[in-house]
Amino acid sequence: MAVTTTDTAVQVSVELSPSDGVVIEGNSLGVTVRITALRPALIDRAEFSLIRKVNYTYGRGNIYGGVFPARERTTELLTSVSVPAPGAIPAGQSRVLTQSLAIPSDGLASVRGDLIDVGWSVKVVLQTANGQVIKRERLIDVQSWGQTSATDIGHPPVGAHLDQVALEFIALSSRVLEPGTPLTGVLRMRARDDLNTRGVRVQLVRCEEVWGGPGQAADRDASESEGYRHSEAVMATALAGPAGALTAGTVVNLPFAVETPAGLPAPSLSVDNLHVRWEIRAVLSLALRPDPTLALDLLAVTATRQPHDSGRPGLLDTD
């Protein structure tokens, strides 16, 4: 019987190319394993694997009519490659194993969200002649061009509570959201009634939607008890205008610049029952009445080769 252990006769390090572990979907990742023998060792099996873990929250109903959040977790072994084992390694000497792993371009890149989390890693497994199994795992960040959700930028703007004022985005710098690149433009307001405003803000918003649980087909009309869940996170805010009075018939143009985070936590995504959508949203704050809003969908990309902090350790030793 094989025994899994980290207390072995060898030291094992895993190096990646690119060295920061950031790779674009559809490209290849280089993996180099350096094995140093502390005493004579015999390695007779070596395997490199590419793993993707998908976690998401969906709604589940019960017989009493209540709805509660449920969590689905899956681990996918995307690639498993056996490489020639180094065999006998004399004490004090090292051996190097290399392999290139292709990253699928199926759209499920790295996502760090509230409802949806997609993580990637490279796992190396070595087995010695006496049955010991040595495992090393490195987290990687798979970036995406967001093409599974490219149609989002064809959607028209969506407004709410616009009976007293019209809102319009003009001269928007781009509908493609890139890490670290500000969004600039002009928000045009046309008052239909006299209004006292409490200010105008423009926000960058990440929206996550889960359209069903495991084994369910994506249903955009599903209720929460049928699997639907939704969350929003404001990623950046710019004040476009101060509080003040608007006179009926007045047209005001408000320039704005929204700073985009250097590391976006997720690209635009629409795969199976999972949807990550980004939008720029204008909000006119009013007292004692609903705030008029206007939202325009964007295409968020993370494939810029800029490393960013995932908030997780980069190297794991696992039993």
TORKOL-4160 file (C-alpha; in steps of 0.2 Angstrom, whole numbers, padded with zeros to 4 digits, m for minus):
319
<pt num="1" X="0000" Y="0000" Z="0000"/>
<pt num="2" X="0007" Y="0017" Z="m0005"/>
<pt num="3" X="0010" Y="0029" Z="0010"/>
<pt num="4" X="0007" Y="0048" Z="0007"/>
<pt num="5" X="0020" Y="0058" Z="0016"/>
<pt num="6" X="0030" Y="0074" Z="0016"/>
<pt num="7" X="0044" Y="0067" Z="0027"/>
<pt num="8" X="0054" Y="0059" Z="0013"/>
<pt num="9" X="0072" Y="0057" Z="0008"/>
<pt num="10" X="0070" Y="0070" Z="m0005"/>
<pt num="11" X="0067" Y="0089" Z="m0006"/>
<pt num="12" X="0055" Y="0094" Z="m0020"/>
<pt num="13" X="0052" Y="0111" Z="m0027"/>
<pt num="14" X="0039" Y="0116" Z="m0041"/>
<pt num="15" X="0043" Y="0131" Z="m0052"/>
<pt num="16" X="0031" Y="0138" Z="m0065"/>
<pt num="17" X="0034" Y="0147" Z="m0082"/>
<pt num="18" X="0028" Y="0161" Z="m0081"/>
<pt num="19" X="0035" Y="0162" Z="m0064"/>
<pt num="20" X="0020" Y="0171" Z="m0056"/>
<pt num="21" X="0008" Y="0157" Z="m0061"/>
<pt num="22" X="m0002" Y="0169" Z="m0072"/>
<pt num="23" X="m0007" Y="0161" Z="m0088"/>
<pt num="24" X="m0021" Y="0166" Z="m0101"/>
<pt num="25" X="m0034" Y="0153" Z="m0106"/>
<pt num="26" X="m0029" Y="0143" Z="m0121"/>
<pt num="27" X="m0010" Y="0145" Z="m0118"/>
<pt num="28" X="0002" Y="0133" Z="m0110"/>
<pt num="29" X="0010" Y="0133" Z="m0093"/>
<pt num="30" X="0028" Y="0127" Z="m0090"/>
<pt num="31" X="0031" Y="0116" Z="m0075"/>
<pt num="32" X="0048" Y="0112" Z="m0068"/>
<pt num="33" X="0051" Y="0100" Z="m0054"/>
<pt num="34" X="0068" Y="0100" Z="m0045"/>
<pt num="35" X="0071" Y="0084" Z="m0034"/>
<pt num="36" X="0086" Y="0084" Z="m0022"/>
<pt num="37" X="0090" Y="0068" Z="m0013"/>
<pt num="38" X="0095" Y="0070" Z="0005"/>
<pt num="39" X="0100" Y="0052" Z="0005"/>
<pt num="40" X="0100" Y="0039" Z="m0009"/>
<pt num="41" X="0082" Y="0039" Z="m0016"/>
<pt num="42" X="0073" Y="0029" Z="m0030"/>
<pt num="43" X="0059" Y="0038" Z="m0039"/>
<pt num="44" X="0049" Y="0027" Z="m0050"/>
<pt num="45" X="0033" Y="0037" Z="m0054"/>
<pt num="46" X="0030" Y="0055" Z="m0058"/>
<pt num="47" X="0014" Y="0063" Z="m0064"/>
<pt num="48" X="0009" Y="0081" Z="m0067"/>
<pt num="49" X="m0010" Y="0086" Z="m0066"/>
<pt num="50" X="m0020" Y="0102" Z="m0070"/>
<pt num="51" X="m0035" Y="0104" Z="m0058"/>
<pt num="52" X="m0049" Y="0116" Z="m0058"/>
<pt num="53" X="m0061" Y="0118" Z="m0043"/>
<pt num="54" X="m0078" Y="0126" Z="m0045"/>
<pt num="55" X="m0088" Y="0131" Z="m0030"/>
<pt num="56" X="m0105" Y="0141" Z="m0032"/>
<pt num="57" X="m0120" Y="0145" Z="m0021"/>
<pt num="58" X="m0137" Y="0141" Z="m0027"/>
<pt num="59" X="m0155" Y="0142" Z="m0020"/>
<pt num="60" X="m0164" Y="0127" Z="m0013"/>
<pt num="61" X="m0181" Y="0126" Z="m0007"/>
<pt num="62" X="m0189" Y="0115" Z="0007"/>
<pt num="63" X="m0206" Y="0108" Z="0010"/>
<pt num="64" X="m0211" Y="0122" Z="0021"/>
<pt num="65" X="m0209" Y="0135" Z="0007"/>
<pt num="66" X="m0192" Y="0142" Z="0014"/>
<pt num="67" X="m0177" Y="0145" Z="0003"/>
<pt num="68" X="m0159" Y="0143" Z="0009"/>
<pt num="69" X="m0142" Y="0144" Z="0001"/>
<pt num="70" X="m0134" Y="0128" Z="m0004"/>
<pt num="71" X="m0116" Y="0126" Z="m0010"/>
<pt num="72" X="m0110" Y="0115" Z="m0024"/>
<pt num="73" X="m0092" Y="0110" Z="m0025"/>
<pt num="74" X="m0083" Y="0100" Z="m0039"/>
<pt num="75" X="m0065" Y="0096" Z="m0043"/>
<pt num="76" X="m0061" Y="0093" Z="m0061"/>
<pt num="77" X="m0045" Y="0084" Z="m0066"/>
<pt num="78" X="m0042" Y="0092" Z="m0083"/>
<pt num="79" X="m0025" Y="0085" Z="m0088"/>
<pt num="80" X="m0014" Y="0071" Z="m0081"/>
<pt num="81" X="0002" Y="0068" Z="m0089"/>
<pt num="82" X="0015" Y="0054" Z="m0084"/>
<pt num="83" X="0033" Y="0060" Z="m0086"/>
<pt num="84" X="0048" Y="0049" Z="m0086"/>
<pt num="85" X="0053" Y="0045" Z="m0068"/>
<pt num="86" X="0071" Y="0050" Z="m0063"/>
<pt num="87" X="0075" Y="0033" Z="m0055"/>
<pt num="88" X="0089" Y="0032" Z="m0043"/>
<pt num="89" X="0096" Y="0048" Z="m0036"/>
<pt num="90" X="0112" Y="0048" Z="m0026"/>
<pt num="91" X="0113" Y="0057" Z="m0010"/>
<pt num="92" X="0116" Y="0076" Z="m0013"/>
<pt num="93" X="0112" Y="0076" Z="m0031"/>
<pt num="94" X="0097" Y="0083" Z="m0040"/>
<pt num="95" X="0086" Y="0079" Z="m0055"/>
<pt num="96" X="0074" Y="0090" Z="m0065"/>
<pt num="97" X="0058" Y="0086" Z="m0073"/>
<pt num="98" X="0049" Y="0097" Z="m0085"/>
<pt num="99" X="0032" Y="0097" Z="m0093"/>
<pt num="100" X="0021" Y="0109" Z="m0102"/>
<pt num="101" X="0002" Y="0109" Z="m0098"/>
<pt num="102" X="m0011" Y="0116" Z="m0110"/>
<pt num="103" X="m0024" Y="0127" Z="m0102"/>
<pt num="104" X="m0042" Y="0124" Z="m0109"/>
<pt num="105" X="m0051" Y="0139" Z="m0117"/>
<pt num="106" X="m0068" Y="0133" Z="m0111"/>
<pt num="107" X="m0072" Y="0150" Z="m0102"/>
<pt num="108" X="m0071" Y="0144" Z="m0084"/>
<pt num="109" X="m0056" Y="0155" Z="m0080"/>
<pt num="110" X="m0051" Y="0160" Z="m0062"/>
<pt num="111" X="m0066" Y="0168" Z="m0053"/>
<pt num="112" X="m0066" Y="0175" Z="m0035"/>
<pt num="113" X="m0083" Y="0181" Z="m0031"/>
<pt num="114" X="m0097" Y="0180" Z="m0018"/>
<pt num="115" X="m0107" Y="0167" Z="m0026"/>
<pt num="116" X="m0095" Y="0159" Z="m0039"/>
<pt num="117" X="m0077" Y="0154" Z="m0036"/>
<pt num="118" X="m0066" Y="0145" Z="m0048"/>
<pt num="119" X="m0048" Y="0140" Z="m0043"/>
<pt num="120" X="m0034" Y="0132" Z="m0053"/>
<pt num="121" X="m0019" Y="0122" Z="m0048"/>
<pt num="122" X="m0005" Y="0112" Z="m0054"/>
<pt num="123" X="m0002" Y="0096" Z="m0044"/>
<pt num="124" X="0014" Y="0085" Z="m0045"/>
<pt num="125" X="0014" Y="0067" Z="m0038"/>
<pt num="126" X="0030" Y="0057" Z="m0036"/>
<pt num="127" X="0031" Y="0039" Z="m0029"/>
<pt num="128" X="0047" Y="0031" Z="m0022"/>
<pt num="129" X="0051" Y="0013" Z="m0024"/>
<pt num="130" X="0046" Y="0009" Z="m0006"/>
<pt num="131" X="0028" Y="0016" Z="m0009"/>
<pt num="132" X="0030" Y="0034" Z="m0002"/>
<pt num="133" X="0019" Y="0046" Z="m0012"/>
<pt num="134" X="0025" Y="0064" Z="m0012"/>
<pt num="135" X="0013" Y="0078" Z="m0017"/>
<pt num="136" X="0016" Y="0096" Z="m0021"/>
<pt num="137" X="0003" Y="0109" Z="m0027"/>
<pt num="138" X="0004" Y="0126" Z="m0034"/>
<pt num="139" X="m0010" Y="0138" Z="m0036"/>
<pt num="140" X="m0011" Y="0147" Z="m0053"/>
<pt num="141" X="m0021" Y="0161" Z="m0060"/>
<pt num="142" X="m0030" Y="0158" Z="m0077"/>
<pt num="143" X="m0035" Y="0174" Z="m0085"/>
<pt num="144" X="m0048" Y="0176" Z="m0098"/>
<pt num="145" X="m0054" Y="0187" Z="m0113"/>
<pt num="146" X="m0072" Y="0185" Z="m0107"/>
<pt num="147" X="m0078" Y="0179" Z="m0124"/>
<pt num="148" X="m0092" Y="0167" Z="m0116"/>
<pt num="149" X="m0101" Y="0183" Z="m0112"/>
<pt num="150" X="m0095" Y="0194" Z="m0126"/>
<pt num="151" X="m0114" Y="0198" Z="m0131"/>
<pt num="152" X="m0116" Y="0208" Z="m0115"/>
<pt num="153" X="m0109" Y="0224" Z="m0124"/>
<pt num="154" X="m0123" Y="0222" Z="m0136"/>
<pt num="155" X="m0136" Y="0225" Z="m0123"/>
<pt num="156" X="m0144" Y="0242" Z="m0122"/>
<pt num="157" X="m0144" Y="0252" Z="m0106"/>
<pt num="158" X="m0157" Y="0248" Z="m0093"/>
<pt num="159" X="m0164" Y="0262" Z="m0082"/>
<pt num="160" X="m0176" Y="0262" Z="m0067"/>
<pt num="161" X="m0186" Y="0276" Z="m0059"/>
<pt num="162" X="m0183" Y="0288" Z="m0074"/>
<pt num="163" X="m0201" Y="0296" Z="m0074"/>
<pt num="164" X="m0194" Y="0313" Z="m0068"/>
<pt num="165" X="m0177" Y="0313" Z="m0076"/>
<pt num="166" X="m0168" Y="0305" Z="m0091"/>
<pt num="167" X="m0151" Y="0298" Z="m0089"/>
<pt num="168" X="m0139" Y="0294" Z="m0104"/>
<pt num="169" X="m0120" Y="0289" Z="m0105"/>
<pt num="170" X="m0111" Y="0298" Z="m0119"/>
<pt num="171" X="m0093" Y="0298" Z="m0125"/>
<pt num="172" X="m0089" Y="0282" Z="m0114"/>
<pt num="173" X="m0071" Y="0278" Z="m0117"/>
<pt num="174" X="m0074" Y="0259" Z="m0119"/>
<pt num="175" X="m0087" Y="0245" Z="m0116"/>
<pt num="176" X="m0072" Y="0234" Z="m0113"/>
<pt num="177" X="m0066" Y="0234" Z="m0095"/>
<pt num="178" X="m0048" Y="0231" Z="m0093"/>
<pt num="179" X="m0038" Y="0230" Z="m0076"/>
<pt num="180" X="m0031" Y="0246" Z="m0071"/>
<pt num="181" X="m0038" Y="0256" Z="m0086"/>
<pt num="182" X="m0050" Y="0270" Z="m0080"/>
<pt num="183" X="m0068" Y="0271" Z="m0088"/>
<pt num="184" X="m0071" Y="0289" Z="m0093"/>
<pt num="185" X="m0086" Y="0297" Z="m0101"/>
<pt num="186" X="m0100" Y="0310" Z="m0098"/>
<pt num="187" X="m0117" Y="0307" Z="m0089"/>
<pt num="188" X="m0131" Y="0318" Z="m0097"/>
<pt num="189" X="m0146" Y="0322" Z="m0086"/>
<pt num="190" X="m0162" Y="0330" Z="m0093"/>
<pt num="191" X="m0174" Y="0335" Z="m0079"/>
<pt num="192" X="m0193" Y="0332" Z="m0083"/>
<pt num="193" X="m0198" Y="0340" Z="m0066"/>
<pt num="194" X="m0190" Y="0352" Z="m0053"/>
<pt num="195" X="m0179" Y="0341" Z="m0042"/>
<pt num="196" X="m0168" Y="0343" Z="m0027"/>
<pt num="197" X="m0154" Y="0331" Z="m0029"/>
<pt num="198" X="m0142" Y="0324" Z="m0016"/>
<pt num="199" X="m0128" Y="0321" Z="m0028"/>
<pt num="200" X="m0124" Y="0309" Z="m0043"/>
<pt num="201" X="m0112" Y="0295" Z="m0043"/>
<pt num="202" X="m0106" Y="0283" Z="m0056"/>
<pt num="203" X="m0101" Y="0265" Z="m0050"/>
<pt num="204" X="m0092" Y="0250" Z="m0057"/>
<pt num="205" X="m0103" Y="0235" Z="m0052"/>
<pt num="206" X="m0099" Y="0216" Z="m0053"/>
<pt num="207" X="m0115" Y="0206" Z="m0054"/>
<pt num="208" X="m0115" Y="0187" Z="m0051"/>
<pt num="209" X="m0130" Y="0176" Z="m0055"/>
<pt num="210" X="m0133" Y="0157" Z="m0053"/>
<pt num="211" X="m0147" Y="0150" Z="m0064"/>
<pt num="212" X="m0149" Y="0133" Z="m0056"/>
<pt num="213" X="m0141" Y="0120" Z="m0045"/>
<pt num="214" X="m0131" Y="0104" Z="m0049"/>
<pt num="215" X="m0140" Y="0094" Z="m0063"/>
<pt num="216" X="m0152" Y="0108" Z="m0067"/>
<pt num="217" X="m0152" Y="0117" Z="m0084"/>
<pt num="218" X="m0149" Y="0136" Z="m0084"/>
<pt num="219" X="m0166" Y="0144" Z="m0082"/>
<pt num="220" X="m0166" Y="0163" Z="m0082"/>
<pt num="221" X="m0184" Y="0163" Z="m0076"/>
<pt num="222" X="m0181" Y="0152" Z="m0061"/>
<pt num="223" X="m0186" Y="0157" Z="m0044"/>
<pt num="224" X="m0174" Y="0156" Z="m0029"/>
<pt num="225" X="m0182" Y="0140" Z="m0023"/>
<pt num="226" X="m0178" Y="0133" Z="m0040"/>
<pt num="227" X="m0160" Y="0137" Z="m0039"/>
<pt num="228" X="m0158" Y="0156" Z="m0043"/>
<pt num="229" X="m0146" Y="0167" Z="m0033"/>
<pt num="230" X="m0140" Y="0184" Z="m0036"/>
<pt num="231" X="m0127" Y="0196" Z="m0028"/>
<pt num="232" X="m0119" Y="0213" Z="m0032"/>
<pt num="233" X="m0103" Y="0221" Z="m0027"/>
<pt num="234" X="m0098" Y="0239" Z="m0030"/>
<pt num="235" X="m0080" Y="0238" Z="m0036"/>
<pt num="236" X="m0077" Y="0257" Z="m0038"/>
<pt num="237" X="m0086" Y="0274" Z="m0036"/>
<pt num="238" X="m0084" Y="0291" Z="m0044"/>
<pt num="239" X="m0094" Y="0306" Z="m0039"/>
<pt num="240" X="m0100" Y="0314" Z="m0055"/>
<pt num="241" X="m0110" Y="0329" Z="m0047"/>
<pt num="242" X="m0113" Y="0337" Z="m0030"/>
<pt num="243" X="m0130" Y="0340" Z="m0022"/>
<pt num="244" X="m0141" Y="0354" Z="m0029"/>
<pt num="245" X="m0157" Y="0359" Z="m0038"/>
<pt num="246" X="m0162" Y="0353" Z="m0056"/>
<pt num="247" X="m0175" Y="0364" Z="m0065"/>
<pt num="248" X="m0187" Y="0355" Z="m0077"/>
<pt num="249" X="m0181" Y="0355" Z="m0095"/>
<pt num="250" X="m0162" Y="0358" Z="m0089"/>
<pt num="251" X="m0149" Y="0347" Z="m0097"/>
<pt num="252" X="m0133" Y="0344" Z="m0087"/>
<pt num="253" X="m0117" Y="0335" Z="m0094"/>
<pt num="254" X="m0107" Y="0328" Z="m0080"/>
<pt num="255" X="m0089" Y="0321" Z="m0085"/>
<pt num="256" X="m0083" Y="0306" Z="m0074"/>
<pt num="257" X="m0069" Y="0295" Z="m0072"/>
<pt num="258" X="m0070" Y="0278" Z="m0063"/>
<pt num="259" X="m0054" Y="0270" Z="m0058"/>
<pt num="260" X="m0054" Y="0251" Z="m0063"/>
<pt num="261" X="m0045" Y="0240" Z="m0050"/>
<pt num="262" X="m0028" Y="0234" Z="m0055"/>
<pt num="263" X="m0033" Y="0216" Z="m0053"/>
<pt num="264" X="m0051" Y="0211" Z="m0057"/>
<pt num="265" X="m0058" Y="0197" Z="m0047"/>
<pt num="266" X="m0067" Y="0189" Z="m0062"/>
<pt num="267" X="m0069" Y="0191" Z="m0081"/>
<pt num="268" X="m0086" Y="0192" Z="m0089"/>
<pt num="269" X="m0093" Y="0174" Z="m0089"/>
<pt num="270" X="m0108" Y="0165" Z="m0095"/>
<pt num="271" X="m0105" Y="0146" Z="m0094"/>
<pt num="272" X="m0119" Y="0134" Z="m0091"/>
<pt num="273" X="m0128" Y="0140" Z="m0075"/>
<pt num="274" X="m0115" Y="0153" Z="m0070"/>
<pt num="275" X="m0115" Y="0171" Z="m0075"/>
<pt num="276" X="m0103" Y="0185" Z="m0070"/>
<pt num="277" X="m0109" Y="0202" Z="m0077"/>
<pt num="278" X="m0100" Y="0219" Z="m0076"/>
<pt num="279" X="m0109" Y="0235" Z="m0078"/>
<pt num="280" X="m0106" Y="0254" Z="m0076"/>
<pt num="281" X="m0121" Y="0262" Z="m0066"/>
<pt num="282" X="m0126" Y="0280" Z="m0064"/>
<pt num="283" X="m0136" Y="0284" Z="m0048"/>
<pt num="284" X="m0145" Y="0300" Z="m0045"/>
<pt num="285" X="m0148" Y="0302" Z="m0026"/>
<pt num="286" X="m0165" Y="0309" Z="m0021"/>
<pt num="287" X="m0173" Y="0312" Z="m0004"/>
<pt num="288" X="m0189" Y="0302" Z="0000"/>
<pt num="289" X="m0190" Y="0293" Z="m0017"/>
<pt num="290" X="m0182" Y="0280" Z="m0027"/>
<pt num="291" X="m0165" Y="0284" Z="m0034"/>
<pt num="292" X="m0166" Y="0285" Z="m0053"/>
<pt num="293" X="m0152" Y="0273" Z="m0061"/>
<pt num="294" X="m0145" Y="0269" Z="m0078"/>
<pt num="295" X="m0134" Y="0253" Z="m0080"/>
<pt num="296" X="m0124" Y="0248" Z="m0095"/>
<pt num="297" X="m0116" Y="0231" Z="m0097"/>
<pt num="298" X="m0097" Y="0230" Z="m0100"/>
<pt num="299" X="m0086" Y="0216" Z="m0106"/>
<pt num="300" X="m0073" Y="0213" Z="m0092"/>
<pt num="301" X="m0056" Y="0205" Z="m0097"/>
<pt num="302" X="m0043" Y="0199" Z="m0085"/>
<pt num="303" X="m0031" Y="0193" Z="m0099"/>
<pt num="304" X="m0018" Y="0207" Z="m0097"/>
<pt num="305" X="m0003" Y="0197" Z="m0090"/>
<pt num="306" X="m0003" Y="0208" Z="m0075"/>
<pt num="307" X="m0001" Y="0197" Z="m0059"/>
<pt num="308" X="m0013" Y="0201" Z="m0045"/>
<pt num="309" X="m0015" Y="0196" Z="m0027"/>
<pt num="310" X="m0028" Y="0182" Z="m0025"/>
<pt num="311" X="m0027" Y="0183" Z="m0006"/>
<pt num="312" X="m0021" Y="0165" Z="m0006"/>
<pt num="313" X="m0004" Y="0157" Z="m0003"/>
<pt num="314" X="0005" Y="0153" Z="m0019"/>
<pt num="315" X="0013" Y="0136" Z="m0013"/>
<pt num="316" X="0004" Y="0122" Z="m0004"/>
<pt num="317" X="0011" Y="0106" Z="0002"/>
<pt num="318" X="m0003" Y="0093" Z="0004"/>
<pt num="319" X="m0004" Y="0076" Z="0011"/>
